[in-house]
């Protein structure tokens, strides 16, 4: 058991990090198992999302994550699962809809203050 105050704090911090790491690992494993049991669009999306999350949190190396995502996509394609459209691929708003917002956010130009007069120097 640590005696020094900073060592005690490191034990607390490390235990909290271990809990977060194990939770992310558990979610990753369950998502991959769900995908292996039933290859559906929803299972594919959740598996790839769990892989991305684990990579972002430093639990998995980015190359391993890329390899797993590729394998998941290949298995989904072999099972005949159609890829779902992502939210980013939604059609953009027309210019007419964007123009009123732009008009509202335009600021008025600031009025210029008159230049201050320099005091005349006496000779």
Backbone bond lengths (Angstrom), bond angles and torsions (degrees), N, CA, C in turn:
res aa  C-N    CA-C-N  psi(-1)  N-CA   C-N-CA  omega(-1)  CA-C   N-CA-C  phi
1 X - - - 1.451 - - 1.528 108.40 -
2 X 1.330 116.85 133.16 1.466 118.93 -178.92 1.525 111.70 -70.62
3 X 1.311 114.86 148.93 1.458 121.42 180.00 1.524 110.15 -105.28
4 X 1.318 115.83 -37.84 1.461 121.35 -176.45 1.528 109.81 -72.64
5 X 1.328 114.72 143.19 1.467 121.28 -175.28 1.527 111.98 -59.97
6 X 1.325 118.02 -43.67 1.466 121.14 -178.63 1.526 111.11 -67.23
7 X 1.329 117.33 -33.61 1.461 121.09 178.02 1.523 110.84 -68.58
8 X 1.338 115.81 -36.51 1.469 119.85 176.89 1.525 110.39 -63.62
9 X 1.328 114.85 -41.74 1.461 119.46 179.67 1.533 109.92 -65.03
10 X 1.320 118.44 -41.13 1.462 121.07 179.03 1.519 111.25 -60.60
11 X 1.334 117.30 -35.86 1.465 120.94 177.66 1.527 109.88 -64.50
12 X 1.347 116.25 -43.24 1.468 120.25 179.15 1.524 111.11 -63.65
13 X 1.327 115.85 -46.61 1.469 121.15 -178.27 1.527 110.42 -63.70
14 X 1.327 116.75 -42.69 1.462 120.90 -178.61 1.524 111.44 -65.56
15 X 1.327 116.44 -36.85 1.470 118.48 179.88 1.524 111.12 -69.62
16 X 1.338 117.85 -37.27 1.466 120.60 176.91 1.530 110.47 -65.36
17 X 1.335 116.32 -41.00 1.464 120.61 179.48 1.524 110.46 -65.05
18 X 1.332 116.78 -37.79 1.466 120.55 179.25 1.523 111.21 -64.16
19 X 1.330 116.56 -37.20 1.460 120.67 178.18 1.529 110.31 -66.00
20 X 1.348 116.28 -44.07 1.467 119.77 178.78 1.525 110.95 -63.41
21 X 1.323 116.02 -42.47 1.465 120.54 -178.69 1.527 110.72 -65.00
22 X 1.317 117.39 -43.10 1.466 120.08 -179.12 1.528 111.27 -66.80
23 X 1.328 116.75 -33.97 1.464 120.28 177.98 1.530 110.48 -64.86
24 X 1.324 116.66 -44.11 1.460 120.96 179.46 1.521 110.60 -65.48
25 X 1.332 117.24 -40.86 1.465 120.88 178.23 1.527 110.98 -63.52
26 X 1.317 116.11 -41.06 1.464 121.32 -179.19 1.527 110.27 -64.45
27 X 1.337 117.09 -43.33 1.459 120.82 178.43 1.531 111.14 -64.38
28 X 1.328 116.67 -38.07 1.460 121.07 178.25 1.525 110.95 -64.06
29 X 1.318 116.12 -47.25 1.463 119.89 -179.23 1.521 111.47 -63.34
30 X 1.322 117.14 -42.07 1.471 119.67 -178.98 1.525 110.95 -67.37
31 X 1.328 117.88 -36.59 1.463 120.69 178.72 1.524 110.71 -66.92
32 X 1.340 116.50 -41.19 1.456 119.70 178.98 1.531 111.70 -67.97
33 X 1.330 117.10 -37.08 1.471 120.43 177.55 1.523 110.65 -66.49
34 X 1.326 116.61 -41.89 1.462 120.58 178.30 1.527 110.28 -61.09
35 X 1.326 116.30 -41.36 1.461 120.18 179.32 1.524 110.95 -65.63
36 X 1.344 117.03 -40.79 1.469 119.61 -178.48 1.534 111.14 -68.08
37 X 1.339 117.66 -31.43 1.465 120.83 177.50 1.516 111.95 -74.43
38 X 1.341 115.42 -44.17 1.464 119.88 -175.32 1.522 108.26 -140.78
39 X 1.335 115.07 106.11 1.462 119.78 -179.46 1.524 109.20 -84.41
40 X 1.312 116.16 92.30 1.462 122.04 178.15 1.535 107.78 -119.18
41 X 1.328 117.04 165.28 1.475 118.05 178.38 1.528 112.86 -58.12
42 X 1.336 115.46 -38.96 1.466 119.38 -179.25 1.536 111.01 -67.24
43 X 1.338 116.54 -41.63 1.463 120.69 179.15 1.522 110.87 -66.64
44 X 1.331 116.37 -37.55 1.467 120.66 178.21 1.517 110.46 -63.68
45 X 1.327 116.07 -45.97 1.461 120.76 -179.87 1.523 111.31 -63.02
46 X 1.321 116.80 -43.47 1.466 119.72 -178.40 1.531 111.06 -67.83
47 X 1.335 117.39 -36.11 1.464 120.32 178.81 1.527 110.30 -66.15
48 X 1.324 116.98 -45.33 1.456 119.58 179.85 1.529 111.41 -67.21
49 X 1.310 116.56 -35.65 1.460 120.55 177.81 1.531 110.92 -66.42
50 X 1.329 116.59 -41.18 1.461 120.51 179.07 1.529 110.58 -65.23
51 X 1.338 116.63 -37.63 1.466 120.62 177.33 1.528 109.97 -63.97
52 X 1.337 116.90 -43.96 1.466 120.67 179.02 1.520 111.49 -62.47
53 X 1.327 116.63 -41.70 1.460 121.11 179.96 1.521 111.04 -63.44
54 X 1.335 116.32 -44.38 1.459 120.31 179.99 1.526 110.80 -63.33
55 X 1.317 116.60 -37.14 1.463 120.47 178.69 1.517 110.89 -67.51
56 X 1.333 115.63 -43.93 1.464 120.36 -178.94 1.523 111.40 -62.31
57 X 1.329 116.92 -34.94 1.462 120.61 -177.82 1.525 112.60 -86.84
58 X 1.339 116.81 1.46 1.455 120.02 175.32 1.509 114.59 82.67
59 X 1.322 118.45 17.04 1.460 121.53 -179.10 1.522 110.14 -84.93
60 X 1.322 115.81 -27.97 1.455 121.13 -176.88 1.528 108.65 -131.83
61 X 1.326 116.53 144.91 1.458 121.01 177.59 1.524 109.49 -71.41
62 X 1.332 116.32 148.61 1.458 120.00 -174.73 1.523 112.65 -64.76
63 X 1.339 117.90 -32.02 1.465 119.81 178.42 1.525 111.34 -70.52
64 X 1.326 116.74 -37.97 1.461 120.08 177.14 1.518 109.78 -66.03
65 X 1.327 115.79 -39.34 1.470 119.83 179.01 1.521 110.64 -63.11
66 X 1.326 116.47 -42.38 1.466 120.17 179.03 1.523 110.48 -63.01
67 X 1.315 116.26 -40.68 1.464 120.93 179.15 1.530 110.94 -64.12
68 X 1.342 117.17 -44.34 1.467 120.93 179.31 1.526 111.64 -64.68
69 X 1.336 116.42 -41.78 1.463 119.81 179.49 1.525 110.67 -63.72
70 X 1.320 115.98 -37.93 1.463 120.09 177.86 1.527 110.16 -64.66
71 X 1.335 117.33 -41.98 1.460 121.41 179.16 1.530 111.19 -64.81
72 X 1.329 115.71 -41.21 1.468 120.36 178.83 1.527 110.05 -62.63
73 X 1.331 115.82 -44.31 1.464 119.90 -179.58 1.525 111.18 -64.77
74 X 1.333 116.74 -39.02 1.465 120.38 179.66 1.526 111.09 -66.48
75 X 1.339 117.23 -41.89 1.470 120.59 178.75 1.527 110.81 -66.39
76 X 1.320 116.18 -38.12 1.464 120.06 178.83 1.526 110.29 -65.77
77 X 1.320 116.66 -41.39 1.463 120.66 179.56 1.527 110.37 -65.70
78 X 1.344 116.72 -40.49 1.462 121.03 178.92 1.528 110.99 -65.55
79 X 1.339 116.55 -31.99 1.467 120.93 179.37 1.525 111.47 -80.85
80 X 1.323 117.20 -7.42 1.463 120.58 178.34 1.511 114.22 86.50
81 X 1.322 117.13 21.84 1.470 121.11 179.91 1.521 108.60 -82.50
82 X 1.320 115.93 126.71 1.461 120.87 177.84 1.519 108.55 -81.72
83 X 1.336 118.03 135.92 1.477 119.50 177.48 1.522 109.90 -68.42
84 X 1.309 115.79 138.47 1.465 120.29 179.78 1.512 109.52 -86.19
85 X 1.324 115.99 151.91 1.466 120.91 178.73 1.516 108.51 -72.01
86 X 1.317 115.57 134.84 1.455 119.59 179.44 1.520 110.01 -81.58
87 X 1.316 116.00 165.54 1.466 120.81 -179.93 1.521 111.22 -68.64
88 X 1.332 117.22 -26.43 1.454 120.97 -179.12 1.526 111.66 -70.02
89 X 1.332 117.01 -23.56 1.451 120.75 -176.22 1.532 112.52 -84.83
90 X 1.309 117.65 8.36 1.466 121.32 179.88 1.528 109.36 -65.24
91 X 1.336 117.44 146.26 1.470 119.50 -178.78 1.526 110.63 -64.19
92 X 1.327 114.19 145.28 1.463 119.84 -178.39 1.521 109.92 -80.38
93 X 1.313 115.66 157.66 1.456 121.16 179.39 1.532 109.48 -70.26
94 X 1.318 115.70 151.52 1.460 119.82 179.39 1.524 110.01 -73.98
95 X 1.308 116.05 166.40 1.457 120.65 -178.92 1.524 110.93 -66.69
96 X 1.331 116.95 -33.07 1.460 119.83 -179.33 1.517 110.92 -62.18
97 X 1.318 116.75 -37.38 1.461 119.81 179.65 1.520 110.94 -72.92
98 X 1.321 117.39 -29.64 1.455 121.00 -177.01 1.533 112.05 -81.59
99 X 1.320 117.76 -26.42 1.464 120.66 -176.54 1.525 113.91 -63.19
100 X 1.338 120.52 -45.15 1.470 118.67 179.72 1.532 112.94 -60.86
101 X 1.316 117.25 -35.02 1.457 119.18 178.45 1.518 110.52 -67.36
102 X 1.320 116.93 -39.63 1.452 120.43 -179.80 1.527 110.39 -64.97
103 X 1.337 117.09 -36.30 1.452 120.82 179.88 1.528 110.87 -67.12
104 X 1.313 117.05 -33.47 1.458 120.48 -179.16 1.522 112.03 -71.71
105 X 1.310 116.86 -31.19 1.458 119.57 -174.51 1.521 113.52 -90.17
106 X 1.336 118.20 -2.14 1.458 120.45 -179.61 1.523 109.24 -71.36
107 X 1.321 116.09 129.53 1.461 120.79 -179.70 1.521 109.00 -94.66
108 X 1.306 114.60 151.17 1.461 119.54 176.33 1.517 108.73 -75.09
109 X 1.322 117.62 143.33 1.460 118.63 178.28 1.526 110.32 -66.94
110 X 1.297 115.20 142.20 1.460 120.07 -179.05 1.524 109.13 -71.72
111 X 1.326 115.83 139.56 1.465 119.67 178.45 1.514 108.93 -76.24
112 X 1.319 115.01 141.75 1.454 119.39 -179.13 1.521 110.14 -82.29
113 X 1.313 114.10 140.31 1.453 119.58 177.07 1.523 107.96 -83.87
114 X 1.349 117.39 148.13 1.465 118.58 178.35 1.524 110.02 -66.19
115 X 1.310 115.40 146.26 1.455 120.68 -179.77 1.522 109.70 -65.59
116 X 1.298 116.52 142.13 1.470 119.25 179.22 1.518 108.56 -77.42
117 X 1.326 114.00 144.71 1.465 119.39 -179.73 1.510 109.45 -81.90
118 X 1.308 114.42 137.91 1.457 118.88 177.04 1.516 109.49 -82.52
119 X 1.312 117.05 138.51 1.467 118.35 179.37 1.537 109.99 -68.45
120 X 1.313 114.79 138.89 1.475 120.41 179.56 1.510 109.71 -71.13
121 X 1.283 116.01 136.43 1.460 120.06 179.38 1.528 109.62 -90.51
122 X 1.319 116.36 138.96 1.478 122.17 -179.57 1.509 109.90 -91.30
123 X 1.326 116.88 141.43 1.451 120.67 178.42 1.486 111.02 -112.39
